[in-house]
Amino acid sequence: MTTSKLRVIAGAALIVAGCAGHDDNEITATTTAALEPSPATPFAPTDTYAVLERCAVQGEQTCVGGYWIREVNRVDGLRLVSALDVSRLGTEALAQASGGGNELVVRGAFGPADRRTGLHPFLVYEAWRGLPDVGPILGDGYFTVNKDGDELFASLVNTGWEKRIGTVSVAFAPRLVDTAWLSSRVLEHGALVAGRVEGSAFEALRLDANQVYVRLPDTVGPCPMEELFCGDETATYERDENRCLVPTGCATPRACPMYIPVCDPGYVLRSWASQPAACPAYACDPAFLSL
């Protein structure tokens, strides 16, 4: 593994004081299965999903003594590993993971134990990053959402639990985050959801997200190649679920509100001219998407 990759992942796993979350009193009713995760299994070459908890000891430029990782949805999933092998991740994914701390979830497997220390390295195959300054609630399950025709299924990773659901709610999303983009990441692009399956036998179940982990890398597009020629008017756009600006026509600029919103820390403001008066529309995108 190259030194540069080691430094990138070291930045991604800076020491974190515990897990992000909320008080137990905030937990609402949920399906029992989401609160009864499977116990951890012995080290094995099978894939597992884990959160990067913290570096064992933070050195000047890298982690010393290994990393603590926590296999999600498991009772005793906290593991000390000798190293994180990120050589299988692409350059874009590594760049977007950098600085993520415990906003990162990884999928990988444990490698052979080091003869001297007895610790296993963790071989990272894929990485996901959660929305900045958002944390799952204590007791949340970590899910994938799979589609079979018109049906949706929520599956607890690292377990065999799966349930058919009717919808996925991303109402938790911070102000001005593009929820169409976020929902599409869950339904079409392999994002992970930390949340609860709510409902009863008498209604369609709903997966309520408290955090969404976007699969890395997440890039704009592919976007349609369309151009507008509006003369003295202004070309206007709307943004689709892939963050592409799609032309919506031409408009005569008129007076617009002077207010320009401010995004929360960790987000970047985007704007584009919109109908009907060519006034700017806004969205707050996670800053790591720009990397």
ZARO-830520 format. One record per residue (C-alpha): residue in three letters; y, x, z. Coordinates in Angstrom, 2 decimals. Example, Ala and Ser with C-alpha at 12.3 -4.5 7.8 and 13.67 -1.06 7.14 Angstrom:
! ZARO-830520
+------+---------+---------+---------+
! rest !      py !      px !      pz !
+------+---------+---------+---------+
!  ALA !   -4.50 !   12.30 !    7.80 !
!  SER !   -1.06 !   13.67 !    7.14 !
+------+---------+---------+---------+
//
This chain:
! ZARO-830520
+------+---------+---------+---------+
! rest !      py !      px !      pz !
+------+---------+---------+---------+
!  MET !    0.00 !    0.00 !    0.00 !
!  THR !    3.45 !    1.35 !   -0.85 !
!  THR !    6.00 !    2.31 !    1.82 !
!  SER !    8.49 !   -0.18 !    0.41 !
!  LYS !    6.03 !   -3.06 !    0.81 !
!  LEU !    5.30 !   -2.01 !    4.38 !
!  ARG !    9.01 !   -2.03 !    5.17 !
!  VAL !    9.48 !   -5.47 !    3.62 !
!  ILE !    6.72 !   -7.07 !    5.64 !
!  ALA !    7.90 !   -5.25 !    8.78 !
!  GLY !   11.23 !   -6.98 !    8.34 !
!  ALA !    9.40 !  -10.26 !    7.88 !
!  ALA !    7.61 !   -9.92 !   11.22 !
!  LEU !   10.36 !   -8.91 !   13.61 !
!  ILE !    9.66 !   -9.58 !   17.28 !
!  VAL !    9.96 !  -13.30 !   18.05 !
!  ALA !   10.27 !  -14.67 !   21.56 !
!  GLY !    7.52 !  -17.26 !   21.54 !
!  CYS !    6.98 !  -20.06 !   19.02 !
!  ALA !    9.76 !  -22.28 !   17.75 !
!  GLY !    9.36 !  -25.83 !   18.95 !
!  HIS !   10.55 !  -28.66 !   21.16 !
!  ASP !    9.70 !  -30.20 !   24.47 !
!  ASP !    6.43 !  -32.11 !   24.84 !
!  ASN !    8.40 !  -35.26 !   25.64 !
!  GLU !    9.55 !  -35.37 !   22.02 !
!  ILE !    6.01 !  -35.79 !   20.71 !
!  THR !    5.39 !  -39.27 !   19.33 !
!  ALA !    2.09 !  -41.11 !   18.80 !
!  THR !   -0.21 !  -39.38 !   16.36 !
!  THR !   -3.77 !  -39.43 !   15.17 !
!  THR !   -6.17 !  -37.89 !   17.65 !
!  ALA !   -7.63 !  -35.51 !   15.09 !
!  ALA !   -4.31 !  -33.70 !   14.64 !
!  LEU !   -4.28 !  -32.91 !   18.36 !
!  GLU !   -7.89 !  -31.74 !   18.60 !
!  PRO !   -8.05 !  -28.56 !   16.48 !
!  SER !  -11.24 !  -26.61 !   16.00 !
!  PRO !  -11.87 !  -23.53 !   18.15 !
!  ALA !  -11.30 !  -20.11 !   16.65 !
!  THR !  -14.24 !  -18.44 !   15.01 !
!  PRO !  -15.29 !  -14.76 !   15.19 !
!  PHE !  -13.69 !  -12.36 !   12.72 !
!  ALA !  -15.13 !  -13.07 !    9.28 !
!  PRO !  -14.26 !  -12.48 !    5.62 !
!  THR !  -13.58 !  -16.20 !    5.08 !
!  ASP !   -9.99 !  -17.27 !    4.35 !
!  THR !   -7.80 !  -18.47 !    7.19 !
!  TYR !   -4.20 !  -19.65 !    7.61 !
!  ALA !   -2.08 !  -17.97 !   10.25 !
!  VAL !    1.48 !  -17.74 !   11.57 !
!  LEU !    3.01 !  -14.30 !   12.06 !
!  GLU !    3.84 !  -14.40 !   15.75 !
!  ARG !    5.32 !  -10.96 !   16.41 !
!  CYS !    4.95 !   -7.24 !   15.94 !
!  ALA !    3.03 !   -5.51 !   18.73 !
!  VAL !    5.77 !   -2.85 !   19.09 !
!  GLN !    8.76 !   -2.66 !   16.76 !
!  GLY !    9.38 !    0.85 !   15.44 !
!  GLU !   12.47 !    2.09 !   13.62 !
!  GLN !   11.35 !    0.84 !   10.21 !
!  THR !    7.92 !   -0.65 !   10.67 !
!  CYS !    5.53 !   -2.22 !   13.12 !
!  VAL !    3.69 !    0.06 !   15.54 !
!  GLY !    0.34 !   -0.92 !   17.07 !
!  GLY !   -0.33 !   -3.88 !   14.79 !
!  TYR !    0.72 !   -7.53 !   14.62 !
!  TRP !   -0.02 !  -10.64 !   16.63 !
!  ILE !   -1.01 !  -13.51 !   14.35 !
!  ARG !   -2.03 !  -17.05 !   15.30 !
!  GLU !   -4.63 !  -18.93 !   13.28 !
!  VAL !   -3.20 !  -22.44 !   13.02 !
!  ASN !   -5.00 !  -25.62 !   14.14 !
!  ARG !   -7.26 !  -23.58 !   16.45 !
!  VAL !   -7.39 !  -23.64 !   20.22 !
!  ASP !   -7.72 !  -19.88 !   20.72 !
!  GLY !   -6.32 !  -18.54 !   17.47 !
!  LEU !   -4.10 !  -15.69 !   18.71 !
!  ARG !   -5.28 !  -12.36 !   17.27 !
!  LEU !   -4.07 !   -8.78 !   17.41 !
!  VAL !   -4.65 !   -7.13 !   14.04 !
!  SER !   -4.23 !   -3.48 !   13.17 !
!  ALA !   -2.13 !   -4.03 !   10.01 !
!  LEU !   -0.98 !   -6.54 !    7.43 !
!  ASP !   -2.12 !   -5.60 !    3.94 !
!  VAL !    0.39 !   -7.33 !    1.63 !
!  SER !   -0.50 !   -5.42 !   -1.53 !
!  ARG !   -1.82 !   -8.62 !   -3.13 !
!  LEU !    1.58 !  -10.36 !   -2.93 !
!  GLY !    3.98 !  -10.08 !   -5.83 !
!  THR !    7.44 !   -8.54 !   -5.62 !
!  GLU !    9.24 !  -11.92 !   -5.65 !
!  ALA !    7.06 !  -13.34 !   -2.87 !
!  LEU !    7.65 !  -10.25 !   -0.72 !
!  ALA !   11.40 !  -10.46 !   -1.26 !
!  GLN !   11.51 !  -14.13 !   -0.27 !
!  ALA !    9.32 !  -13.46 !    2.78 !
!  SER !   11.54 !  -10.66 !    4.08 !
!  GLY !   13.14 !  -11.51 !    7.42 !
!  GLY !   11.13 !  -14.69 !    7.82 !
!  GLY !    9.76 !  -13.98 !   11.31 !
!  ASN !    7.68 !  -16.89 !   12.58 !
!  GLU !    8.97 !  -19.06 !    9.73 !
!  LEU !    6.13 !  -17.44 !    7.75 !
!  VAL !    2.60 !  -18.75 !    7.29 !
!  VAL !    0.06 !  -16.61 !    5.45 !
!  ARG !   -3.40 !  -17.18 !    4.03 !
!  GLY !   -5.81 !  -14.28 !    4.10 !
!  ALA !   -8.90 !  -12.74 !    5.61 !
!  PHE !   -9.79 !  -10.14 !    8.21 !
!  GLY !  -10.87 !   -6.79 !    6.84 !
!  PRO !  -13.44 !   -4.38 !    8.33 !
!  ALA !  -12.66 !   -3.16 !   11.85 !
!  ASP !  -11.07 !    0.22 !   12.38 !
!  ARG !  -13.70 !    2.48 !   13.96 !
!  ARG !  -11.19 !    4.07 !   16.32 !
!  THR !   -9.37 !    1.00 !   17.64 !
!  GLY !  -11.85 !   -1.78 !   16.91 !
!  LEU !   -8.99 !   -3.86 !   15.43 !
!  HIS !   -9.23 !   -5.63 !   12.09 !
!  PRO !   -6.52 !   -5.52 !    9.40 !
!  PHE !   -5.41 !   -8.84 !    7.91 !
!  LEU !   -5.47 !   -9.04 !    4.11 !
!  VAL !   -2.69 !  -11.40 !    2.95 !
!  TYR !   -3.41 !  -13.42 !   -0.21 !
!  GLU !   -0.58 !  -15.97 !   -0.13 !
!  ALA !    2.60 !  -16.59 !    1.87 !
!  TRP !    4.74 !  -19.62 !    2.71 !
!  ARG !    8.18 !  -19.77 !    4.33 !
!  GLY !    9.61 !  -22.66 !    6.36 !
!  LEU !   13.12 !  -24.04 !    6.20 !
!  PRO !   15.59 !  -21.90 !    8.20 !
!  ASP !   16.47 !  -22.89 !   11.76 !
!  VAL !   13.75 !  -25.57 !   11.83 !
!  GLY !   10.66 !  -25.41 !   14.02 !
!  PRO !    7.48 !  -27.47 !   14.27 !
!  ILE !    7.07 !  -29.54 !   17.41 !
!  LEU !    4.51 !  -28.36 !   19.96 !
!  GLY !    1.17 !  -29.90 !   19.03 !
!  ASP !    1.93 !  -30.40 !   15.34 !
!  GLY !   -0.93 !  -29.92 !   12.90 !
!  TYR !   -0.61 !  -27.76 !    9.79 !
!  PHE !   -1.55 !  -29.70 !    6.65 !
!  THR !   -1.94 !  -29.41 !    2.93 !
!  VAL !   -1.37 !  -32.54 !    0.85 !
!  ASN !   -3.73 !  -33.11 !   -2.06 !
!  LYS !   -3.57 !  -35.69 !   -4.84 !
!  ASP !   -6.53 !  -37.46 !   -6.41 !
!  GLY !   -5.13 !  -39.72 !   -9.09 !
!  ASP !   -2.69 !  -42.01 !   -7.30 !
!  GLU !   -4.13 !  -41.28 !   -3.85 !
!  LEU !   -2.79 !  -38.76 !   -1.33 !
!  PHE !   -4.88 !  -36.91 !    1.24 !
!  ALA !   -3.64 !  -34.88 !    4.21 !
!  SER !   -5.99 !  -32.03 !    5.16 !
!  LEU !   -5.74 !  -29.96 !    8.34 !
!  VAL !   -6.06 !  -26.34 !    7.24 !
!  ASN !   -8.73 !  -24.20 !    8.95 !
!  THR !  -10.70 !  -27.40 !    9.70 !
!  GLY !  -12.69 !  -29.96 !    7.75 !
!  TRP !  -10.44 !  -32.86 !    8.80 !
!  GLU !   -8.95 !  -34.96 !    5.99 !
!  LYS !   -7.40 !  -38.42 !    5.88 !
!  ARG !   -6.00 !  -40.58 !    3.10 !
!  ILE !   -2.29 !  -41.26 !    3.55 !
!  GLY !    0.28 !  -43.45 !    1.85 !
!  THR !    3.41 !  -41.30 !    2.02 !
!  VAL !    4.90 !  -38.04 !    3.23 !
!  SER !    8.23 !  -38.19 !    5.08 !
!  VAL !   10.63 !  -35.23 !    4.99 !
!  ALA !   13.37 !  -37.06 !    6.91 !
!  PHE !   13.63 !  -34.05 !    9.26 !
!  ALA !   15.35 !  -32.00 !    6.55 !
!  PRO !   18.74 !  -30.52 !    7.55 !
!  ARG !   21.92 !  -31.98 !    6.11 !
!  LEU !   22.33 !  -31.66 !    2.31 !
!  VAL !   18.92 !  -30.05 !    1.78 !
!  ASP !   17.57 !  -31.43 !   -1.49 !
!  THR !   14.80 !  -33.77 !   -0.34 !
!  ALA !   13.62 !  -34.46 !   -3.91 !
!  TRP !   12.96 !  -30.74 !   -4.31 !
!  LEU !   11.36 !  -30.53 !   -0.85 !
!  SER !    9.05 !  -33.51 !   -1.45 !
!  SER !    7.98 !  -32.07 !   -4.80 !
!  ARG !    7.04 !  -28.79 !   -3.12 !
!  VAL !    4.67 !  -30.74 !   -0.84 !
!  LEU !    3.21 !  -33.05 !   -3.49 !
!  GLU !    3.09 !  -30.76 !   -6.53 !
!  HIS !    3.55 !  -27.12 !   -5.53 !
!  GLY !    1.24 !  -26.35 !   -2.61 !
!  ALA !    3.70 !  -26.37 !    0.30 !
!  LEU !    2.31 !  -26.59 !    3.84 !
!  VAL !    3.46 !  -29.27 !    6.27 !
!  ALA !    3.70 !  -28.99 !   10.05 !
!  GLY !    3.75 !  -32.51 !   11.43 !
!  ARG !    1.84 !  -35.62 !   12.49 !
!  VAL !   -0.16 !  -38.33 !   10.76 !
!  GLU !    1.25 !  -41.61 !   12.05 !
!  GLY !    0.05 !  -45.18 !   11.71 !
!  SER !   -2.93 !  -47.36 !   12.53 !
!  ALA !   -5.94 !  -48.93 !   10.90 !
!  PHE !   -3.77 !  -51.89 !    9.89 !
!  GLU !   -1.24 !  -49.96 !    7.81 !
!  ALA !   -1.05 !  -47.05 !    5.41 !
!  LEU !   -0.90 !  -43.74 !    7.25 !
!  ARG !    2.19 !  -41.56 !    6.90 !
!  LEU !    2.48 !  -37.79 !    7.26 !
!  ASP !    5.72 !  -37.11 !    9.15 !
!  ALA !    6.85 !  -33.53 !    8.53 !
!  ASN !    8.73 !  -31.59 !   11.19 !
!  GLN !    8.73 !  -28.44 !    9.04 !
!  VAL !    7.79 !  -27.66 !    5.43 !
!  TYR !    6.60 !  -24.20 !    4.44 !
!  VAL !    7.43 !  -23.49 !    0.79 !
!  ARG !    4.87 !  -21.52 !   -1.16 !
!  LEU !    6.28 !  -18.16 !   -2.24 !
!  PRO !    7.69 !  -17.30 !   -4.63 !
!  ASP !    9.66 !  -20.48 !   -5.30 !
!  THR !   11.85 !  -20.15 !   -8.38 !
!  VAL !   14.11 !  -22.44 !  -10.40 !
!  GLY !   12.48 !  -24.24 !  -13.30 !
!  PRO !   11.07 !  -24.25 !  -15.81 !
!  CYS !   14.26 !  -25.93 !  -17.01 !
!  PRO !   14.91 !  -27.84 !  -20.24 !
!  MET !   17.06 !  -25.98 !  -22.75 !
!  GLU !   19.85 !  -28.48 !  -23.35 !
!  GLU !   23.53 !  -27.87 !  -24.05 !
!  LEU !   26.45 !  -30.27 !  -24.03 !
!  PHE !   29.60 !  -29.90 !  -26.11 !
!  CYS !   32.24 !  -32.08 !  -24.55 !
!  GLY !   35.49 !  -30.92 !  -26.11 !
!  ASP !   38.37 !  -31.81 !  -23.78 !
!  GLU !   36.00 !  -33.50 !  -21.34 !
!  THR !   33.72 !  -31.83 !  -18.78 !
!  ALA !   29.96 !  -31.55 !  -19.09 !
!  THR !   28.19 !  -33.21 !  -16.14 !
!  TYR !   24.75 !  -32.69 !  -14.67 !
!  GLU !   22.21 !  -33.83 !  -12.12 !
!  ARG !   19.69 !  -31.60 !  -10.42 !
!  ASP !   15.98 !  -32.28 !  -10.86 !
!  GLU !   13.15 !  -31.57 !   -8.43 !
!  ASN !   12.81 !  -28.00 !   -9.71 !
!  ARG !   16.50 !  -27.25 !   -9.03 !
!  CYS !   17.30 !  -27.36 !  -12.76 !
!  LEU !   20.68 !  -28.73 !  -13.87 !
!  VAL !   19.96 !  -31.51 !  -16.37 !
!  PRO !   22.85 !  -32.73 !  -18.57 !
!  THR !   24.03 !  -36.30 !  -17.92 !
!  GLY !   26.87 !  -36.52 !  -20.43 !
!  CYS !   30.59 !  -35.86 !  -20.56 !
!  ALA !   33.32 !  -37.10 !  -18.25 !
!  THR !   37.09 !  -37.06 !  -18.03 !
!  PRO !   38.02 !  -35.19 !  -14.83 !
!  ARG !   39.82 !  -37.35 !  -12.29 !
!  ALA !   40.94 !  -36.87 !   -8.71 !
!  CYS !   38.06 !  -35.73 !   -6.46 !
!  PRO !   37.72 !  -35.52 !   -2.67 !
!  MET !   39.13 !  -32.25 !   -1.39 !
!  TYR !   36.36 !  -31.92 !    1.21 !
!  ILE !   33.90 !  -29.09 !    0.57 !
!  PRO !   30.83 !  -29.23 !    2.86 !
!  VAL !   29.66 !  -26.25 !    4.91 !
!  CYS !   25.93 !  -25.53 !    5.03 !
!  ASP !   24.05 !  -24.69 !    8.23 !
!  PRO !   23.26 !  -21.02 !    8.91 !
!  GLY !   20.47 !  -19.79 !    6.65 !
!  TYR !   21.47 !  -22.00 !    3.72 !
!  VAL !   23.60 !  -21.47 !    0.60 !
!  LEU !   25.92 !  -24.10 !   -0.90 !
!  ARG !   25.30 !  -25.08 !   -4.54 !
!  SER !   27.54 !  -27.36 !   -6.60 !
!  TRP !   27.75 !  -28.87 !  -10.09 !
!  ALA !   29.97 !  -31.34 !  -11.95 !
!  SER !   28.61 !  -34.88 !  -11.78 !
!  GLN !   29.27 !  -38.36 !  -13.14 !
!  PRO !   31.42 !  -40.41 !  -13.28 !
!  ALA !   34.55 !  -38.28 !  -12.75 !
!  ALA !   33.20 !  -34.72 !  -13.04 !
!  CYS !   33.51 !  -34.32 !   -9.26 !
!  PRO !   31.24 !  -31.73 !   -7.66 !
!  ALA !   27.89 !  -32.72 !   -6.20 !
!  TYR !   26.44 !  -30.46 !   -3.52 !
!  ALA !   23.16 !  -29.20 !   -2.08 !
!  CYS !   22.30 !  -26.67 !    0.62 !
!  ASP !   19.43 !  -24.44 !   -0.49 !
!  PRO !   17.53 !  -22.09 !    1.85 !
!  ALA !   19.12 !  -18.66 !    1.39 !
!  PHE !   15.74 !  -16.95 !    0.94 !
!  LEU !   15.32 !  -18.77 !   -2.40 !
!  SER !   18.12 !  -16.61 !   -3.82 !
!  LEU !   16.13 !  -13.40 !   -3.27 !
+------+---------+---------+---------+
//
